[in-house]
Amino acid sequence: MNATQRAFESLLDRHFSTALADNPVWANHTGLRAGEGRLGRATLSHLQRQQKRRCQTLAALDALNPRELSNEQHLDRLALRAMLNMECEEFSRGKHELEPGALDTVLNLLQHELLRSDDEPARARKNILGVLRATPRFLAEDAAVVTRPERVWRKVMQQTYGGAGSLFDAVDTFLARAGGSLSPARTAAARAASQTYHDTVMARPLAPEGSFAIGAEAMQRRVREQIGLDYTLAEIETLALGEAVRVRALLDAACRKFGKGRTVEEIISKARAGWNPGADLPAVYRAETKRVADGFRAAKAVTFPQGDELQVRLVPEFMRHLYPTAAYSSPGAFEKRQRGIFWVNDLSLTKTTEAEKLAERQQHFGLSLTAAHEAYPGHHLQFVTANRHPRKWRRLFAHAVFYEGWTLWCEQMMVDLRIDRTPWLRIQQLHDALWRVNRILVDLRLQTGRYSYEQAAAHLRKHLGFTKARSEAEINWYSASPTVPMSYWLGRLENERLRERLVVGRGWSLQQFNDWLLSFGTIPQAWIEKHGLE
């Protein structure tokens, strides 16, 4: 290593070591024990110190000659700068004043520890008691900072508060089994602090409508730094409009094979109505996950990790309102045990009649695509691979253009490789693709102020047939995650573009291509292409 390369490595170590120490919640989720049972601080002075540290890191980065860095260091440089610029921008526009997210932080951390309690109850109990002890202070600090809540984010906070009771009940149940006289008092104090937080935020004057939008200039910067593309916003809109026409034409052609005038909704509804998975949904998911994984192995599409673990679990009652039909929880970047959890949300358990139960189970129709997306070779395989990257801090970068683009790429391979030969599979895959294409338009227009919240939700209802509740749930998370919704399809297109260059153009095998792509971690494909090809 030359002097510049050594200085860069020291800069990475210094920044992340300090950032993780300042944010124990983040440290805990990465798998570092030093963060367990702690909530950190949420005061304005603490946030200001973090901002000062970011600015100092950016200045130190500017003082290094980029021509003297290695290719791998260039990838870390781009990812670090993107992370810091986004965090600095969020602080400068006062997101901390707008977003009442502290209650969500507390509940997510308690949920994280409850999940740990199955295997390590003593460790989980200690950590939960630590979190409960810090909750009143943490929520009070954040409530003092949230001076002008954004109305959409306040609504999300209300929904979070509405589900807090069931999670605290689950905590009480676990602690009662684990024993300890302090448990009821600490849970009661955390419940009271949650209500105070809710009431305080609700009493604050609202920010102007649409304050969640970051604006065109910031959106353009994020397209470049989070997605890695040099497209203008106008070019992205043109791309999305063209993709909507192209995908719709493919979908219409696929539907015509089922009879003249048949719509995708009619075809899928008929197939769903004839599907009965039985009462044990987790067992069905386990079998389908194995079948899909075996299919990809047989096709030699990608190298599977060794020593990882994937558990298919039923969503517990206190988490049912948080998940759709299925979801995935990845292991921490530094966890020794690389165990992912594939959650199955069986709402039939909440119904009484057999007809109602069957209708809920049928919502899981098409789960082979879900298995490819969430498990193998989707999120689980990708994150486990990324978590073993030899460059320690690379594991902490998580660009949606890669991890969501990868999952849609897995869905496409599922169809192309005929892992599942069900005749309606391509229709479902294209229907979902059209949804992801429309996300680009909504994300772009929402964050630049061209769409109001209501207009964005109406777009999804008009073009995709979403219900009012589903469309608003989508826009709720779009509002807080600029460029993430558009990352799904843009990432999928980037994978296809690189496949054309390397598999078609250079004669690489599909496995060679996918392994190469996964070997760089979770960063934009365009950066990998620039610095990862010899």
N, C-alpha and C positions, 0 to 999 in steps of 0.2 A: 504493500500500500504506500502511496505517496502521502505527503503531508495533508493535502486537501481531502483525500479520502479518509484519512484518520480523523480529521476535524469534523467531517460529515458524520461519521459513526458516533463520535462523541456528542454531537448535536442531537442526534436521534435518541441516544441513551438519556441524555439530560432532560430533553423535552418529555419523553414518555414516562420516565421514572417519576418526574415531578407531577405530571398530569394525572397519573394513576394514584399517586399519594394524595392529591387534592380531591380526587373523585373516587371515594371508596366503593360507591355503587357500581361504577364502571369496572373497577378492579375486581370486584366480586364476580361480576358477570363474565369476565375474561378467565376466571378460574384461579385468581390469586387470593390466597387465604388472608392476606393482610387487610383486604377490604371487607371481610365477612362481619356481619352484625353491626355495621356502621352506616350512617346516612350522610356523613359529611356536613358541610355548611351550605346555606342558601342565602346568606346575607348579600347586600349590594357590595359591601367592601370586599367580600370574597370573590364575587364575580368580577369586580374591577381588577383584583390582583391576577386572576386568570387571564383577563384580557391583556394586561401588561406583559405577562409571560409569553403570550402568543405573539405579540408585536416584537418582543425581543428575539424570539426564535426566528420570525420572518426576517428581521434585520440581519441576524447571524447567517441565515441561508443566503441572503443577497450578497454577503461578503465572501462567499465561496465561488471559485471559478468553476462553472459547470463543465467546462471542457476537460477538466482533470478527474471527473468522476467516472466510475465504471457504469456499464449499462444497467446493472441491478440497482446501483445507487441512484441512477437517473429515475428509475421507476419509483423508488421511495421518495425522491425529491419532489416529483410531480404530485404524488399522493399526499405527502405532508403539506405541501403548499396549498393544495386544494382543501384539505381539512382545515388548516389554519385560516385561510381566507373566508371560508364559509362560517366558521365560528366567530371570527372578527366581525363579519358583516351582520350576523344575527345579533350580536351584542350592540353594535352601533345603531341598529334600527330599533333597539329596545324590545326585542322579543321577550326578554325576561319580565318586562312590564305588562306584556300582552297575554302570555300563556300561563294559565294556572295548572301546571303539570306536576306539582309536588305530591299531590295525593296519589296520582297514578304511579309515581316513582315508589312511594311507600308500599302500595298494594302489589306492584310487580315484584318488589323485593321479598315481601312476605310470601307471595305465591312461589317464587323461586326457592325459598327455604322449605316450604311445605312439600314441594316436589322432592327435595333432598331427604325429607324425613323418612321416606320409605326405606332407604338404605342406611342412613346415618342419623337416627333420631336424636342422639345426644348432641351431635354437632348442630343439627337444625334447631333444636330447642335453645341452645346457647345463642345462636345467631338471631333467632326470632325475638328472644327477650331483649337482646341488644337493640334491635330495630325498634321494637315497641317503646323502649326507654327513650330513644332519641326522637320518636315521632312528634310529640307535642312541640318540642323546640324547632325541629326542622320545618314543620308546617307553619308555625308562627313566623319564622324567618322568611319563608317564601311568600306568605300572605302580605307581608309588609312591602315586598318588592313588586307584587302584581297590582299596580296602581290604576291600570286602565285595561281591564280584560277585553280581549277580542271576543265578539259575541259567539262565533262558531266554537271557539276553543272553550268558552265558558259553558256552552251547551254540552260539549264533550265531558267537561269536568262534572257537570250535573249527572250525566249518565254514569260516570265512574263512581260518583258518590252513591248513586242509587244501587250499585252492585257491591258496595263496600261491606254492607252488613253480612252478606253470605260468606264473604272471605274471612271477616273477623270471627264469624261463627265457626268456620273451619279451623281457624287458629286456636280458638277456645277449646274445641274438641281435641285437637292434637295436644295442646298443653295440659289438658286435664288428664290425658292418658300418660303423658310424660312426667307429670307430677311437678310440684313446686307451689309454694304459697303466694309467690309474687305474681303469678300468671294472671289471675282474674283482674287484679288492680291495674296492671300494665295494659291489658287489653281494653279495659274500660276507659283508661286515660287516652289511649289512642283513638278509640271511638269518639270520645268527646272532642278531641283535637280535630278530628276529621269534620265533625259537624261545625265547629267554630271556623275552620278553614273555608268550608262551603259557604257558610253564612257571610263571612267577611268578603269573600270574592263576589258573592251575589249583591252585596251592598255597594260595591264600587261602581263608579260611572263607567259606562262602556266606551271602548275606543270607537272611532268612526267605522262605519260599516265597510267591510272589505279590507281591513287593516292587515289581514293575513297575507295579502299579495305582496311579493317582493319587488315587483316592477320589471320592466323590460331590460334595463341595463344589468341588474343583478341576475335575471334569468339567463341572459346571454352569457354571462360569466360562468354560471353554473353548468350550462350546456358544454362549455369548453372544459371546465375543470372537474365536474362530476361525471359527465358522460364521455368526455375525451374527444368530442367532435368539433370541427371547425365550421360547422354549418351556422348560418344566420337563423334567427327565429323565423323569418319569412320562408327560408328554405325548408325548415323543419315542418312548417305548416303545409307547404306544397307537397312535401314527401308524404305526410300523413293523409292528405286528401287523395293522392294517387294510390296509396296503399289501401285506403278504404274502398275505392272503386275496384282495385285488383282482387282483393280478398273477397269482396261481395260477389264478384263474377265467379270466382272459384267455388264459393259456397252455393251459389245458384246452380252451377253445373253439377255439383255433387248431389244436390237435392233432386234434380231432374231424373236421376237414376232410380228414384223411388216412386216415380209417377208424375205425370203432368200436373202442375199447380200445387204440388205438396210443398209446404213451408218447412223451414228447419224446426220451428216450434212443434208443428204437427208430427214430424218424423221422430223427434226426440221424445215427445210426450207419449207417443204410442209405444216406443221401445221401453221407456221408463215404466209405463203402466203394466207391462208384461214381465217385469223383473221383480223377483222376490228373493232378497239375499238371506232371509231367515232372521232369527232373533239375535244371533251372536255376531254383531257387526265387527267387533275387533278381530274375530277369527277370520272373517271374510277379508278384511284388510291385510291381515298377516299373510294369508294364502296368496292374495293378489300381488302384494309387495314382493313376495318370493318369486312368483311366476314372472313378473315383469323384470326383476333383477336377473333371473336365470336367462331370460330372453336376450337381454343386453350382453350378458356374458357370452352366450352362445354366438352372438353376432360379432363378437370381438370389437365392440364399439368404443370401449374405454377400459382402462385398467382400474379394477376395484381396489380400494384400500384394504390393508391388512390390520387386524387387531381393533377395528372399530366395532361399535355396537349400536344397533337400532332397535328400540322398543316401540311396539304399537300399544298404546294405552287408551283407555276410555277417559274422556274428559270428565274430571270430577264435577260435582254439582255446582260448586262455587265458581267454576270457570266457564260454565255453559254459555253465559251471555257474552263471553269474550271471543269465541271462536265461531267460524262458519262450520261447514260439515266436517272439515279436517284441516289440520295445520301441523307445522313442524317447529320444534324447539331445538336449536343447535347447541352442541357442547361449547364451552368457553375456549378461547384461543389458546390458553395455557393449561387447560385441564389435562391431567394425565390420562384420565378415563374418557376417551372420545365416544361418549354415548349421546346419541340423538334420540328424541322422542317424537314419534308420529302420533299425533292426537286424533282420536275419532270422537266426534261429538254426536252421541246417539240421543236425539231429542224424543225418540219413541218412548224412552223411559219416563217421560213426563205426561204421556197420554194414557187414556183409560181403555178405549175400545180398540179392537184388533184392526179395524179399518184405519183409525187414526195412527196407530203404530206403524202399519205398513206404509202409509203415505209419508211418514217421516223417514223411514228407512230408505224409501225410494228416492229421497233427495240426494242420496249418495251414489246414484246411478252414474256410470262412467268413471268409476273409481280407478280404472287402470291408468288413465291419464293423470289422475291425482297422485297415484303411487309413483309414476315416473317423475312428476314435478317435485314432489316433496321428499321422496326417499332415494331410490336408485334409478337412474344416475343423477337425480336432481339435487335439491338442496343438501341432503345429508352427505352424499358422496363429495359434492363440491366443497362444503365447509370443512369436512374432516380432512380433505386433501389440503386445503388452504391452511388449516391449523397446524400442519406439519411442515410448513415452509421453513427452510433453514435460516432465513433472515427473520429474526425474532419479531421485529416490529411490523413487518409486512402483514403479519396475521391480524393486525388491528385495523387495517384499511378495508372498508367494505363498500364498494361502489355498486349500486343497484343495477347499473347497466351490465355488469358482469353476472351477478348472482341471479337476477331475474331474467336477463337475457339467456343465461345458461339453462334455466328451467324450461323456457319456451323452446329452446333448441332441443331439449330432451323430448318434449312433446312432439316436435317435428320428426325427430329420429324414430320415435315410437311408431309413427305412421309410415315413414319411408322404409323402415326396416321390417315392417309388418310384424312387430312384436305382439300386437293385438290385431287380429284379422276381422274383428267385428265390423260389419258393413257400415254402421252408422258412426264409427269412430272418427273418420275424417270429417264428417259433418260437425261433430261436436268440437273437434280441434279447430276447424275454421271459424266456427261461431265464436269460440273463445278468443281466437286471433282478432276477429273484428272488434271485439270488446277492447282488447289491448291497443289496437290502432286508434280507436276513438279516445282512449286515455291520453294520447299525445295531444290531440286537439283541445281537450278539456283542460289538461294541465297547463298548456301554453296560454290559453285564453284566460283561464282563471287567475294565474299568477301575474299576468300583465294588465289585469283590470278590464279586459275586454268582455269577460263574463262575470256577472255577479254570482253569488252562491246559488241563487234560484235558477239562473240561466244555465249554469253548469249542470245542476241536477236535472233540469228539463231536457238538456242534450242527451243524457243517458237514457231517459225515459223514451224520448222520441226515436233515437237511432238504435237502441238495444232492447227496448221493451222492459226496462227495469221498473219495479214498483217505486212508489214515492219513498218508502222507508229504505229500500236498498240503494236508491240513487243518492239519498242524503247521507247514508253511511259511507258511501264511496267518497263523496265530496268532503266529508269531515276529515278524512285522513289525507286527501289530496291537498287540502288547505295548509297543512302543516309540513308537507314533504315535497317542496318544489323540485321538479325534474325526476322524482322517483316514479310517478305513474307513467311518464313517457319512456322510462328506461327499459320497461319490459320489451316492447316491440323494437325499439331502436337497438337494444342489445341483441335481440334475436336476428335482426338484419346484419349487424356487424359480424356475428358468427357465420352467417351464410356468405357474406362477402369474403371473409378469410378462408372459408372452405373452398370457394371457387378459386382463390389464388393458390392455395397450398395442396388441396386434394386433387382438384381438376387440373390446375396449372403445373404443379410440381410432381404430381404422382404420389403424394403422401397417402398412406392408408387412413381410414377414418379414425382408427384407434390412435395412430401416431399424432394426428391433428388434435384430437380431443385431449390427449395426455399433455401435449405441448401447451395447449391453451390453459389447462388447469394448473400447470406447473408454476405459474407466476403469481398466484394468489388472486385476490378479489379486486382487481383494478381494471380500468377501461381497456377494451380490446385494441383500440387504436394505439395506446401506449405500448402494449405488448408487441404489436406489429413493428413499431418504430425501434424499440430497444431490445426486442427478444428474437429477432431474426438475424442470423449471420449472413 
